[in-house]
Amino acid sequence: AHTYYYSDDRCIRFEGNLWSSSLKWQISKRLSSFFKFQYDSSRERFQYDFLIGYEPANVSRIYLSIKNYSERKFRLLDPEARSISIKISYLFRF
């Protein structure tokens, strides 16, 4: 059960704890990575994200993002849901 409380002053209050930790690592001048772990005790949900970015040229970037989550049990290699996305931005000069 999700326990959210809405008060008259428009604040949202909920019972539970939210634990979060992140790690950024600059591997080289053009390659970087980011890892985030989060646990929501009110929903018993684990979420962990991984992002790696590469800069092949100035103002051009390629990102790979992997987002995972599991409920009630932490599953590192076999999450209940996963999304993978790629973003490419390139500056065209005319």
C-alpha positions in Angstrom: 0.0 0.0 0.0 1.3 3.4 -0.9 0.9 6.0 1.9 0.9 9.5 0.7 -0.6 12.5 2.6 -1.7 15.7 1.0 -1.9 18.6 3.4 -3.7 22.0 3.1 -0.4 23.8 2.5 0.1 21.7 -0.7 3.1 19.7 0.7 3.3 16.0 -0.1 4.3 13.9 2.9 4.9 10.1 2.8 5.9 7.4 5.3 9.2 5.6 4.6 12.8 6.3 3.8 14.5 7.1 0.5 18.1 6.0 0.3 20.2 7.2 -2.6 23.8 7.0 -3.6 25.7 8.0 -6.8 29.1 7.7 -8.2 30.6 9.7 -11.1 33.8 8.7 -12.8 35.7 10.6 -15.4 37.5 7.7 -17.2 39.4 9.9 -19.7 39.1 13.3 -21.2 36.3 12.2 -23.5 34.8 9.2 -21.7 32.8 9.5 -18.4 30.3 7.3 -16.5 27.7 7.7 -13.8 26.0 5.2 -11.5 23.0 5.8 -9.2 21.4 3.5 -6.7 18.1 4.3 -4.9 15.8 2.4 -2.5 12.3 3.6 -1.6 11.1 1.8 1.6 7.5 2.9 1.3 7.2 1.1 -2.1 9.9 -1.5 -1.4 11.5 -0.6 -4.8 15.1 -0.7 -5.8 16.2 1.4 -8.7 19.7 1.6 -10.3 20.8 3.5 -13.3 24.0 3.5 -15.3 25.1 6.1 -17.9 28.2 6.3 -20.0 29.0 9.2 -22.2 31.6 9.7 -24.9 32.6 13.0 -26.6 34.1 12.2 -30.1 34.5 15.9 -31.0 33.9 19.2 -29.3 30.1 19.8 -28.8 29.2 16.3 -30.0 28.2 13.6 -27.5 27.0 10.0 -27.4 25.2 8.7 -24.3 24.1 5.2 -23.4 21.7 4.9 -20.5 20.5 1.8 -18.7 17.8 2.1 -16.1 16.6 -0.9 -14.0 14.2 -1.4 -11.1 13.0 -4.3 -9.0 10.3 -4.5 -6.3 10.6 -6.2 -3.0 14.0 -7.9 -3.8 17.2 -6.5 -5.2 18.1 -8.1 -8.5 21.3 -6.8 -10.0 21.5 -9.0 -13.2 17.8 -9.9 -13.6 15.6 -6.8 -12.8 11.8 -6.7 -13.2 12.0 -3.8 -15.6 14.8 -2.3 -17.7 15.0 0.5 -20.2 18.0 1.2 -22.5 18.3 4.4 -24.5 21.0 6.0 -26.7 21.3 9.7 -27.3 23.5 11.2 -30.0 24.0 14.9 -30.4 26.2 16.3 -33.2 26.8 19.8 -34.2 26.4 20.4 -38.0 28.1 23.6 -39.2 27.0 25.1 -42.5 
